[in-house]
Amino acid sequence: MYPQTRLRRLRSSSLIRDMVRETCLSVNDLVAPLFVVPGGGISNPISSLPGQKQLSTDLLVEECFQLKKLGISSVILFGLPEAKDEIGSAASADDGVIQQAIVAIKNDIPDLTVIADLCFCEYTSHGHCGVIVDADVDNDQTLVHLEKQAVSLVRSGADIIAPSGMMDGAVEAIRRALDEEGFQNALIMSYAVKYASAFYGPFRDAVESSPSFGDRRSYQMDPANAREALREAEQDVLEGADILMVKPALAYLDIIKSIRESFDLPLAAYSVSGEYAMIKAASERGMIDGQQVMYESLLSIKRAGADILITYFAKELAERL
Ligand code: PBG
């Protein structure tokens, strides 16, 4: 008790503060999301995500080289296919936009970990994350397509498959399909706890995946629910997930903390497009110090319990670290 205890002693100089700091950010924590388009020589700035671009494979590989040089050894890929249809066929084409991108990356930078997002919303004409039956996504029919997509992505060289569609049984179905093809070593990073969030807005502009009718609330989680997050995570653990993910991050730090406390799997947090866009917008208008807010936000996500940070700030942070 005061005056014997003076907590300010632990903050008295930057050397002491460095010594007692509990949480540190490292380039090893970072995963950079990247958007891939068909063609060559394409670099389209994404207006809702300042600093982010849609890249064709050639420039994507260049970007990966730069990330690697900064110490980032993992990327997660999202694709904009040439054509969309009702069932998202382009998602599992062996010459699909992501499949070609993975082959190119692995060819030039074999020691970069490639995570492939596994979902249909970028590939379906209606923008939903699966097969539509009676105006809703049919869970079990969608699983069949997810299996094909996963196998195709791993065959192209993906190291980690990240199912993001919130279909029940997806992890089990994908694990079985991968094992049957001899891909026992491919990891599954499950978007176990993914909320139906308005923070995805800028991403949907970036990949043109806004649903043409309705919303995603019959498959993504209700932001009001925390206990249900534990049930979602438990299911995915039982089904064989290697890594769990919570998404979004900043508005869900309580969820990150409770998943960390309840499960021993590595935990990823996806700091989504809206989180990035808000910081960028306020910073551009001189309302906040963007660099400091970036650092503090990502630190808080790690402090809450995330081991892996998926963030559009990956490159910027790595440059600073
Ligand atoms: C695909 C997917 C989405 C995001 C990642 N994977 C969009 C969605 O669910 O609507 C969002 C990422 C972001 O906002 O940065 N289902």
Residues whose N, C-alpha, C, O or C-beta is under 5 A from the ligand:
A	BS01	PBG	C119 C121 S164 F199 Y200 F203 V272 S273 G274
